[in-house]
Amino acid sequence: MSYIYKGKEYSIEKPVKSISVNKLNVAVKDQSGVKLFEFSNLHESKKFLSLLYKA
């Protein structure tokens, strides 16, 4: 699955093994490794998590 954030495309492969959240940072561990997403405000990080949980 792919996500577009601030003009960049991020792809996350299923299955997601773990998700770590620290205020504005979200780390997602999938089959290909760990990807770090850095957000500029809390609303954006929560919106991203919502999209991730629905997929």
C-alpha positions in Angstrom: 0.0 0.0 0.0 1.2 3.5 -0.8 0.7 6.8 1.0 1.5 10.3 -0.3 2.6 12.8 2.3 3.9 16.3 1.3 4.5 15.2 -2.3 6.5 12.1 -1.3 5.2 8.6 -1.8 5.8 6.0 0.9 5.1 2.4 0.4 4.4 -0.1 3.2 4.3 -3.8 2.5 1.9 -6.1 4.3 2.0 -7.6 6.8 2.9 -4.8 9.1 4.9 -6.3 12.0 4.9 -3.3 14.4 4.0 0.4 14.7 5.8 2.7 17.1 4.5 6.2 17.9 6.3 9.1 19.6 4.2 12.3 19.2 5.2 13.5 15.8 7.1 10.4 14.6 5.7 7.1 13.4 7.9 4.1 12.8 6.4 1.2 10.8 8.2 -2.1 10.6 7.2 -4.3 7.6 8.8 -7.1 5.6 11.3 -4.8 4.0 12.4 -3.1 7.2 11.6 0.0 9.3 10.3 3.2 7.8 10.2 6.5 9.8 7.6 9.1 9.1 8.1 12.5 10.6 5.2 14.8 10.8 5.0 18.6 11.5 2.0 18.4 13.8 0.0 16.0 15.9 -3.1 16.2 13.7 -1.2 14.9 10.7 0.4 12.0 12.6 -3.0 10.9 13.9 -4.5 11.1 10.5 -1.7 8.9 9.1 -2.3 6.4 11.9 -6.0 6.3 11.1 -5.3 5.6 7.4 -2.8 2.9 8.4 -5.2 1.1 10.8 -8.0 1.1 8.1 -5.8 -0.6 5.5 
